[in-house]
Amino acid sequence: MIERNGPCWCGSGQKWKKCHYPKLPEIDLTTQAKRYLKDFGILLKTAEQIEKIRAACKITAQILEQLCQHAKAGVTTLELDELSRKLHKEAGVIPATLGYGKPPYPKTICTSLNEVICHGIPDERPLQEGDIVNIDASCILDGYFGDCSRMVAIGKISHDKQLVMSTSLECLRRAIAVCKPGTPISAIGKAIEDYASTQGCSVVNQFVGHGIGLAFHEPPEVPHHYNNIQIPMAPGMIFTIEPMINAGVREGVIDPDDKWTVRTRDGKPSAQWEHTILITPSGHQVLT
């Protein structure tokens, strides 16, 4: 049997794999897109759709960057929301969260402080020395969606807060690194929980990443904890990865009054970083 790296049998002087090695037929992405929609409800985006989603993601990331720069001690999260409204208007985009869900979400960004896991609603509380805050921005450009979030530390923070911030960021990096065609979605949760557990942190399992692009939330769900979702990633798949990492127990409690704010059950800090990811034929791209 000829080795792939051995000389080709034809005498060309090239390696067999570069010469007469049998080539597998190229995947018909149109057929694959139909199968993913039928079997999983997943929309594999076309080249044209990808470029429009890319543009929405770019603007979302730019808005988020400016919001993070303004997140300082003495600034209220309501003031950040007011800035967000201004930035969305100037960019000609629509804030995706405003009016979303039931009850309708009342603001243009989520600002989740300290023990808040996600969906914190901007209010008049000023940011204070020692706070950590997740700012989550999402926008709609010509009907296409982008979504991302970042953590900001306000001055000197505690060990637990620094731990969840750095662990969540590293979890995101490791999760993105495994993304490529053919890899099961479950690999994302494994990469995240494998690392978080070494840091003594827990991974929230009540909320997940999600498909995005033509709608705010599309299939597939992308759990950040151990799971058995064997759907293979495929070119044209676009989804968020947004690991929510807690210093204590993983469980969150939804605020009974506003129906949105989710706090850790034990009151210990939580952190989250988020990117929108495109699966390409050779691997992945970070769109945000």
N, C-alpha and C positions, 0 to 999 in steps of 0.2 A: 504493500500500500504506500503510495507517495505521500509524504508529509506536506502540509500546506505551505510550509516555508522552504521545502526542498525545490531543486531545479525542475522546471516543467519538462514533461516527457517529449515535447516537440523540438527540443534543442534550441529554443530561442535565447537561452541564457537567463531568462527571468524566473522568478519564483513561480511555482505552480499557482498560488493564490492570485498572482497578478496576471496570469496568462490564460490557461485553459481550465482553471478551477470552475466547476459548475456554479452559475449564479442563480440565486432564488428569484422568482418573479417578484417585481415590485408590487407593493400593496396598493390596491385601488382604493384611494382615500374616500371616494364617493360611496363605494360599497361599504367601507368600514363605517363611514358616518351614518349610513342608513341602519347598519346593524347596531351601532351604539345607541341610536335614538330608539330603535325598536326594543332592544334587550334591556337597556339601562335608563332610558329617558334622558340620555346625555347628548347635548348638542356639541358636536365637534365643529369648531368655527372654520369658516372659509377664509381664504387669504384676505379678502376685502373686509370681512367682519373683524379679523384680527387687527388690522391696521386701525380701524375705528375704535376698537377697545383699547388698543395701545395708546391712542391719543387721549382717551378719557382717563386712563391710568396715569399718564404723564402729568396731566393737569391736577389730578387728585394728589399726587405725590408733591407737586409744587405748592399746593394749598397747605398740605400737612406740614411741610418744611417751614413755611412762614408762621403757622400757628405755633409750632414748637419753639420757634425763636422768640415769640412773644409770651411764652408761658414762664413767668417769673413771679417771685414773691410779691404779694400785694395786688396782683392781677386776678380778677375773678374769672371763673370759668364762663360766666355769662358774657363777660367782655370778649372772651375768646370766641364765643358763638357769634357775637355781633361782628367781629372781624371776619369770621368764616363767611357770614352772609355777604359781606362786602367783597371778599375775594371770589366767591362763587359768581356774584353778579358781574364783576369786572372780567372774569374769564369766560362769561357767557355759558355757564353750566348750571345745572340744577342740583342742589344738595339732595342726595338720594334718601337720607334718613327722614327728612322733614315730612311729617304726615304719614310716615310708613307704619303699617301694622295696626293692631288693635290692643289697647287704645292707640290712636295715632301718636307717633313719637313727636314731641313738641319742638325739637331743636334741630340744627343743621349738622351738629357733630355730637359724638359721645365723649364725655370727659370723666374717666373712672379713676377716682383717687384712692390710694392706700389699700384699704380692704375691699374696695369695689372691684369685682371681677370684670364686669362689662356693663355697657348700656347706662353708664352714669349720665344723668341729665344736668347740663350746665345750669348753675345757679349763682347767687350773689356771694357765696363764700369765697374770700380771697385765698389764693394759694399761699402756703406758709412754709417757712424753713422746715425741712425734714419731710415734706410731702413727696410722693411720687404720683404721677398722673399719666394715664394712657389717653392719648388723643386719637380718636378714630374718625377719619374723614372718608367720605364716599361721594361720588358725583356722577351725574348723567350728562353726557355730551352727545347731542343728536340721537338720543335713544340708546346709547351704549354706556356701560357702567364700569367704574373703577373703584377700588376699595383698598385702603391701607391704614395702618396705625403704628404709633411709636410711643415709647415711654420717655418721660422727662423727669429728671430729679431736680427738686427745688433745694438748692444748697446742700448741706451735709445731711446724709440720710443714714438710717440704722443699718446694721448688718443684715437683718432679715429682708429689708427692702432692696438693698444692693444685691443680695443673693437671688431674689426672684427676678429682678431686672436682668441680671447677667445670664441667669439660667434660661429664661424665656428667649432671649436673643440667640443664645447658642443652640437652643432647641430648634428655633426657626432655621438657622443656618444648616443644621444637620438634616432637617427635614427636606429643605430645598435640594440639598446635595444628592438625595436618593431619587429625585424626580427624573424619569426618562421613560420613553415608550417601553411597554411590556412589564414595567414594575407595578405590582399591585398597590392599590391605594393604602392597604394596611401597613405598607412599609413606612409611611409617614408617621403614623401613630407609634410604631415600634421605635423609630429613630428618636422621637421626642421622649417617650416614657423611659426608654433605656437610659438616656442621659439625665433626665430630671431625677430619676430614682437615685443616681449616684451622688446627686447634690442634696439629698434629703428633702426634696420638694415633691409635691403632688401635682397631678395633671387633671384639670377640670374635664369632666366627661359629660356635662349637661349641655354643652354648646360645642359646635363643630365649625370647621371651615366649610366652604361651599362653592359650587360652580357659580360663575358670574359672567356677565358680558352682555347678553341680550335682555337679561332680567337681573335684578339685584341678587336674588337667591335662586339658583338652578341646581339640579342634580349635577354631580354627585355630592353627597355629604362627605366631608373629609375629617374623620375623627382624629383627635390628637393623642388619644390613649390607645392602649392595645386593643386590637379589633381583628376581625377576620373578613374584611371586605376585599375580595379577590379580583375586583374589576381592574383590568390592566390599564395603566395610563396609555394614552394614544395621542399622536400629533393632532393639534387643534383643540385639545382639552384645555380649558382655562378655569382655574379655581383659586381660592384663597387658602393660605395656611396661616393660622393665627393662634399659636399655642398659649393657653391661659394657665399660668403656673402659680401655685400657691405655696406659701411658706409652711402652712399647716395642712388641715384636711382638705380634700378636693371639693367637698360639697359647697354649693352656693345657695343662698336664700333670696328669692325675689321679693322686692319691697311690696308689701300688701297695699300700699296707697298709690304709688305711681305705676305699678305693674311692670316696670322696666328695670330699675336698678337692681343689680345682683351683687350681694355681699358674701364674703366668706362666712361660713357658719361659725367659725371660731374667732372671727375678728382679726385674723393675721393677714399680712399683706399679700397682694396678688399682682401679677404683671403680665403684659401681653404685647407682642410685636406681630405685625401682620404685613404680608405682601400678597399681591396677585401674581400668579405663576401661569405661564404658557408652556405646554408640552410641545416641543419641536421634534422633527424627525430624528435629530441627533442627541437630544437631551432636554433642556429647559431654558427659558428666559424669564427673568424677573421683570414684570411690566411696570412695577411701581418703585 
